[in-house]
Amino acid sequence: QVQLVESGGGLVQAGGSLRLSCVDSGRIFGNYAVGWFRQAPGKEREFVGIINLNGGSTRYADSVKGRFTISRIKDENTVYLQMHRLKPEDTAVYYCAVTHIFGSSAGADFASWGQGTQVTVSS
């Protein structure tokens, strides 16, 4: 069973960086692509990006392309979301989840959502 735990969120000034982690305590991460989503107060959940099961391919939302990078360390059973040049509009709770559909950006195609980690970017 996949059990995901996100961490690494916090408060950062605009222009700063944060790295979020997503760890699978069930240790079967390697069978799935892993996506990151975010949800700001009063807004719909938004796709951020995804990495395929072997880490060789990634896709990103246009809003974060060039600023965010997803990577995965298979031996550590961890997926990272490195965020640079953060903006106040990046403020949200960030979630990771798994899917067998690398081409999907729809939350309904993802499962085993973590509890989320709060990222707050001050202006």
Secondary structure, DSSP 8 states (H G I E B T S, - for coil): ---EEEE--EEEETT--EEEEEEETTS-GGGSEEEEEEE-TTS--EEEEEE-TTSS-EEE-TTTTTTEEEEEEGGGTEEEEEE-S--GGG-EEEEEEEES-TT---GGG-BS----EEEEEE-
